[in-house]
Amino acid sequence: MTRQPAAALGHPVRVALLELLRERGTVTSTEAARELGGSSGLHSFHLRQLARHGLVEPVPGHGREKPWRLAGERPADLGELARGLEDESYQRWLALREQAPAPWRRDEAFSQVVYVTPDEMAELAGEMRALVERYRHREARPAPGMRPVAVVSRVFPMLGPDA
């Protein structure tokens, strides 16, 4: 078993699978396909790749059904690694965007500081997830002209001397 988490997380499906496992604890490739879109075969392949890198492991004793879980004590490390890969992907986009076809040379990056309560922060994050959810299941059958687009959202309290 090879341990190269950065290489294992080089695909958005794998990052999504790890997030789903973090939320649910266990997941089968069929459940992942239903939740994330795509086929169970696609998710089975990526779960096996994550297992090859020591990030997930099959849950023993389930017969034909094959649930997977996070391996060891990695969830916190994976969150930090995933965020670093998001940053790296954005930097790669900035460096290469002039090579993209003209209609794809712009991005819609933005940031904003807002003042909210903890409950409102959770509500805001939920609304953002719901908005993105409308587009998540297109991977299985993308229409002509569609490309994968990274949607990165970080909603967190600003802490420090001025907070």
C-alpha positions as CSV (number, residue, x, y, z in Angstrom):
1,M,0.0,0.0,0.0
2,T,1.5,3.3,-1.1
3,R,0.9,6.4,1.0
4,Q,0.9,9.5,-1.3
5,P,-2.2,11.5,-0.2
6,A,-1.5,14.4,-2.5
7,A,-1.4,12.1,-5.6
8,A,-4.6,10.3,-4.4
9,L,-6.4,13.6,-4.0
10,G,-5.6,14.8,-7.5
11,H,-9.1,14.1,-8.7
12,P,-12.3,16.0,-7.6
13,V,-14.3,12.8,-7.3
14,R,-11.8,11.5,-4.7
15,V,-12.0,14.7,-2.7
16,A,-15.8,14.5,-2.9
17,L,-15.7,10.8,-1.7
18,L,-13.5,11.7,1.3
19,E,-15.9,14.5,2.2
20,L,-18.9,12.1,1.9
21,L,-17.1,9.5,4.1
22,R,-16.3,12.2,6.6
23,E,-20.0,13.1,6.8
24,R,-21.5,9.6,6.8
25,G,-18.8,7.3,8.2
26,T,-19.3,4.6,5.6
27,V,-20.5,4.6,2.0
28,T,-20.8,2.1,-0.9
29,S,-20.0,3.0,-4.5
30,T,-23.8,2.8,-5.2
31,E,-24.6,5.3,-2.4
32,A,-21.8,7.6,-3.6
33,A,-23.1,7.5,-7.1
34,R,-26.6,8.4,-5.9
35,E,-25.3,11.2,-3.7
36,L,-22.5,12.7,-5.9
37,G,-23.7,11.7,-9.4
38,G,-21.9,9.5,-11.9
39,S,-21.9,5.8,-11.9
40,S,-21.2,3.3,-9.2
41,G,-18.3,2.0,-11.3
42,L,-16.7,5.4,-11.4
43,H,-16.9,5.7,-7.6
44,S,-15.8,2.1,-7.0
45,F,-12.7,2.8,-9.1
46,H,-11.9,6.0,-7.1
47,L,-12.5,4.3,-3.8
48,R,-10.0,1.6,-4.7
49,Q,-7.5,4.3,-5.7
50,L,-8.0,6.0,-2.3
51,A,-7.5,2.6,-0.6
52,R,-4.3,2.0,-2.6
53,H,-3.0,5.2,-1.0
54,G,-4.1,4.1,2.4
55,L,-6.8,6.8,2.8
56,V,-9.9,4.5,2.9
57,E,-10.5,0.9,3.7
58,P,-13.3,-1.6,3.1
59,V,-15.6,-2.3,6.1
60,P,-15.2,-6.1,6.7
61,G,-18.1,-8.5,6.9
62,H,-20.7,-7.1,4.5
63,G,-20.9,-9.8,1.8
64,R,-21.5,-8.6,-1.7
65,E,-22.2,-5.0,-0.5
66,K,-18.9,-3.2,-0.1
67,P,-19.0,-0.2,2.2
68,W,-15.8,1.9,2.7
69,R,-14.6,4.0,5.6
70,L,-11.8,6.4,6.2
71,A,-8.6,4.6,7.2
72,G,-6.9,5.4,10.5
73,E,-6.9,8.9,12.0
74,R,-6.7,10.9,8.8
75,P,-9.8,13.1,8.6
76,A,-8.3,16.3,9.9
77,D,-5.2,15.9,7.8
78,L,-7.3,15.3,4.7
79,G,-9.3,18.5,5.2
80,E,-6.1,20.5,5.3
81,L,-4.7,18.7,2.4
82,A,-7.9,19.2,0.3
83,R,-7.8,22.9,1.0
84,G,-4.2,23.0,-0.1
85,L,-5.0,21.2,-3.3
86,E,-7.9,23.7,-3.9
87,D,-5.4,26.5,-3.6
88,E,-2.9,24.7,-5.9
89,S,-5.6,24.1,-8.5
90,Y,-6.5,27.8,-8.5
91,Q,-2.9,28.8,-8.9
92,R,-2.6,26.3,-11.8
93,W,-5.7,27.9,-13.4
94,L,-4.2,31.4,-13.0
95,A,-1.0,30.3,-14.7
96,L,-2.7,28.4,-17.6
97,R,-5.9,30.3,-18.3
98,E,-4.5,32.0,-21.4
99,Q,-4.3,28.6,-22.9
100,A,-8.0,27.9,-22.4
101,P,-10.5,28.5,-25.1
102,A,-11.6,32.1,-25.1
103,P,-15.1,31.6,-23.5
104,W,-13.3,29.8,-20.6
105,R,-10.6,32.4,-19.8
106,R,-12.4,34.1,-17.0
107,D,-13.3,33.0,-13.5
108,E,-15.9,34.2,-11.0
109,A,-13.7,34.3,-7.9
110,F,-14.9,36.6,-5.2
111,S,-14.8,37.1,-1.4
112,Q,-16.8,39.1,1.0
113,V,-16.8,39.6,4.8
114,V,-20.3,39.6,6.3
115,Y,-21.5,39.9,9.9
116,V,-23.6,37.0,11.0
117,T,-24.5,34.9,14.0
118,P,-23.4,31.3,14.3
119,D,-26.8,30.1,13.2
120,E,-26.8,32.5,10.3
121,M,-23.3,31.3,9.3
122,A,-24.7,27.7,9.2
123,E,-27.7,28.8,7.2
124,L,-25.5,30.7,4.7
125,A,-23.3,27.7,4.2
126,G,-26.4,25.5,3.7
127,E,-27.9,27.9,1.1
128,M,-24.5,27.8,-0.8
129,R,-24.5,24.0,-0.7
130,A,-28.1,23.9,-2.0
131,L,-27.2,26.2,-4.9
132,V,-24.3,24.1,-5.9
133,E,-26.3,20.9,-5.5
134,R,-28.4,21.9,-8.5
135,Y,-25.4,21.3,-10.7
136,R,-23.6,18.4,-9.0
137,H,-25.2,15.5,-10.8
138,R,-24.3,16.5,-14.3
139,E,-21.1,14.6,-14.3
140,A,-22.9,11.4,-15.4
141,R,-24.2,13.0,-18.7
142,P,-22.6,16.4,-19.4
143,A,-24.1,18.3,-22.3
144,P,-22.0,19.6,-25.1
145,G,-20.0,22.6,-24.1
146,M,-19.9,21.7,-20.4
147,R,-16.6,21.4,-18.5
148,P,-15.9,20.6,-14.9
149,V,-15.7,23.8,-12.8
150,A,-14.3,23.9,-9.3
151,V,-16.6,25.6,-6.8
152,V,-14.8,26.3,-3.6
153,S,-16.5,27.9,-0.6
154,R,-15.1,28.6,2.8
155,V,-17.4,30.0,5.4
156,F,-15.5,30.6,8.7
157,P,-15.4,33.1,11.6
158,M,-12.6,35.6,11.4
159,L,-10.6,35.4,14.7
160,G,-7.9,37.6,15.9
161,P,-7.3,40.9,17.7
162,D,-9.9,42.9,15.6
163,A,-12.6,40.1,15.6
